[in-house]
Amino acid sequence: MNSNPRQHAQLLRLHLLDMAKLSQRAVDYATKGYRLGSPEFCRYVRRGDRQLRELRRNIFSLCQKPVEASSGDSESRSARPDATRQLRFPRSVSQICDALHAICTATAEIAHHTMLLLEDTTWVPRCEALEKACYLVNRLMCLCIVALFKQERRHADAVLQNCEGRRLFEQTFHELRNSACRQNAISGALELAITNSLRQIANQTHAIAEAIVFWLEGKKCAVESRPALSI
């Protein structure tokens, strides 16, 4: 017996919002751990791992359940945009869930590499561009969550239209590679790894924003041809 479509979609959305908020918290802890040189924040990154696994499992279970858009005939369905949006929702949720899982993996890597940096008691963050990248990915994550919560495309578009990321990551890699040649090569390599993880998070927020646009509008976004951030 199929579940009530509205109840099914609401439960799926609540699980997704919970997973998104936990992922955002992990991003916040990981970036603060690096910026502030704080082992405590690094340890907090994986605090929600068990809950994240459970949410992911529940989300994929719900996405597998067939749910009809409405009990009316095809003509009444076509007259209701919400009905077709409801049908698109599970597909978008699966994509968003995968992206959030990748984001959490990247935050754990940031925390791990920061802890290795902190083993050198003389180390302090020196790369201004890397610190800016930390703020950038936090902002992009927040925009994705607002788009999910408010079900408004404009916040997802703000992520997709962001032009700062490519320039900022190019600058970060350039500064760190030059610094690694002049200073501690190990610290430089660890900060390059952190930058790469931040870049992965930025790419995943782009994927989340695209999935949100598809869910809300039923079409691929106009800026989808923009390549992912890469160096």
C-alpha positions in Angstrom: 0.0 0.0 0.0 1.4 3.4 -1.0 1.9 6.0 1.6 0.2 9.3 1.6 2.1 11.4 -0.9 2.2 14.6 1.2 3.2 12.8 4.3 5.9 10.9 2.4 7.3 14.0 0.9 7.2 15.9 4.2 9.1 13.1 6.0 11.7 12.9 3.2 12.2 16.7 3.4 12.5 16.7 7.2 15.2 14.0 7.0 17.0 15.9 4.2 17.0 19.1 6.2 18.3 17.4 9.3 21.1 15.9 7.2 21.9 19.2 5.6 22.1 21.0 8.9 24.4 18.3 10.4 26.6 18.6 7.3 26.7 22.4 7.6 27.7 22.0 11.2 30.6 19.7 10.2 31.7 22.3 7.6 31.6 25.0 10.2 33.6 23.0 12.7 36.2 21.9 10.1 36.8 25.4 8.8 37.0 26.9 12.3 39.3 24.1 13.3 41.7 25.2 10.6 41.3 29.0 10.9 41.6 29.0 14.7 44.1 26.2 15.0 41.6 24.5 17.3 41.9 20.7 18.0 38.5 20.9 19.8 36.7 22.0 16.7 38.5 19.3 14.7 37.2 16.7 17.1 33.7 18.0 16.8 33.6 17.4 13.1 32.6 13.8 13.3 30.3 14.2 16.3 27.2 13.6 14.2 28.5 10.7 12.1 26.1 8.1 13.5 23.1 10.3 13.0 24.2 11.2 9.5 24.5 7.5 8.6 21.0 6.8 10.0 19.5 9.8 8.1 21.2 8.7 4.9 19.8 5.2 5.3 16.3 6.4 6.0 16.4 8.9 3.1 17.4 6.2 0.6 14.8 3.8 2.0 12.1 6.5 1.5 13.3 7.3 -2.0 12.8 3.7 -3.0 9.1 3.7 -2.1 6.8 4.4 -5.1 4.5 7.3 -4.3 1.8 8.6 -6.7 1.7 12.3 -7.2 -2.0 12.5 -6.6 -5.1 10.4 -6.7 -6.8 12.5 -9.4 -6.8 11.8 -13.2 -3.9 12.9 -15.5 -5.7 16.1 -16.5 -5.9 17.3 -12.9 -2.3 16.3 -12.3 -1.1 18.4 -15.3 -3.0 21.3 -13.9 -1.0 21.1 -10.6 2.7 22.1 -10.8 3.1 20.9 -7.2 2.2 17.3 -8.3 5.0 17.1 -10.9 7.4 18.7 -8.4 6.4 16.0 -5.9 7.4 13.4 -8.5 10.8 15.0 -9.1 11.6 15.4 -5.4 12.9 11.8 -4.6 15.3 12.0 -7.5 16.6 15.4 -6.3 16.8 14.2 -2.7 19.0 11.2 -3.7 21.4 13.6 -5.5 21.5 16.0 -2.6 22.0 13.2 -0.1 25.0 11.9 -2.1 26.5 15.4 -2.2 26.1 15.9 1.5 27.8 12.6 2.2 30.7 13.7 0.0 30.8 17.0 1.9 31.0 15.2 5.3 33.8 13.0 4.0 35.7 16.2 2.9 35.2 17.8 6.3 36.7 14.8 8.1 39.7 15.1 5.8 40.1 18.8 6.7 39.9 18.0 10.4 42.5 15.2 10.0 44.9 17.3 8.1 44.5 20.2 10.5 45.3 17.9 13.4 48.5 16.9 11.7 49.3 20.6 11.2 48.8 21.2 14.9 51.4 18.7 15.8 53.9 21.4 14.8 53.6 23.8 17.7 55.1 26.6 15.6 52.4 26.4 12.9 49.9 29.2 12.4 47.6 29.8 9.4 49.4 32.1 7.0 47.5 31.8 3.8 44.9 34.6 3.5 43.3 33.1 0.4 42.8 29.7 2.2 41.0 31.4 5.1 38.8 33.2 2.6 38.0 29.8 1.0 36.9 28.6 4.4 34.4 31.4 4.6 33.3 30.9 1.0 32.3 27.2 1.4 30.5 28.1 4.7 28.5 30.7 2.8 27.7 28.4 -0.1 26.5 25.7 2.3 24.3 28.1 4.1 22.7 29.2 0.8 21.9 25.6 -0.1 20.2 25.0 3.3 18.1 28.2 2.9 17.1 27.1 -0.6 16.0 23.7 0.8 14.2 25.2 3.8 12.4 28.0 1.9 12.0 26.1 -1.3 13.2 29.2 -3.2 15.3 29.0 -6.4 17.1 32.3 -5.9 19.3 31.0 -3.1 20.4 28.0 -5.3 21.0 30.4 -8.2 23.3 32.4 -5.9 25.4 29.3 -5.4 25.4 28.5 -9.2 26.3 32.0 -10.2 29.1 32.5 -7.7 32.2 33.6 -9.6 34.5 34.0 -6.6 35.3 30.3 -6.1 37.5 29.6 -9.2 39.6 32.7 -8.7 40.0 32.1 -5.0 41.0 28.5 -5.3 43.5 29.3 -8.0 45.0 32.0 -5.8 45.1 29.6 -2.8 46.9 26.9 -4.7 49.4 29.4 -6.2 50.2 30.9 -2.7 50.6 27.6 -1.0 52.8 26.1 -3.7 55.1 29.1 -3.6 55.1 29.0 0.2 55.9 25.3 0.3 59.0 25.9 -1.8 60.2 28.5 0.7 59.1 27.1 4.1 58.0 23.8 5.6 57.2 21.4 2.8 55.1 19.2 5.0 52.9 22.0 6.3 52.5 23.3 2.7 51.4 19.8 1.5 48.8 19.5 4.3 47.4 22.9 3.6 47.2 22.0 -0.1 45.2 18.9 0.9 42.9 21.1 3.0 42.4 23.4 0.0 41.5 20.5 -2.2 38.9 19.3 0.3 37.4 22.8 0.5 37.3 22.8 -3.3 35.4 19.4 -3.2 32.9 20.9 -0.8 32.4 23.9 -3.1 31.8 21.5 -6.1 29.2 19.6 -4.0 27.3 22.7 -3.1 27.1 23.4 -6.9 25.6 19.9 -7.3 23.1 20.5 -4.5 22.0 23.8 -6.0 21.5 22.1 -9.4 19.4 19.4 -7.8 17.3 22.0 -6.0 16.7 23.9 -9.3 15.6 20.6 -11.0 13.2 19.8 -8.1 11.6 23.3 -8.0 11.5 24.0 -11.8 11.7 20.7 -13.5 14.5 21.7 -15.8 18.3 21.9 -15.7 19.6 25.2 -14.6 20.8 27.8 -17.2 24.3 27.9 -15.7 24.8 24.1 -15.6 27.4 24.4 -18.4 29.8 26.2 -16.1 32.5 23.7 -15.3 33.1 22.5 -11.8 35.9 24.3 -9.8 39.1 22.7 -10.8 42.8 23.5 -10.9 
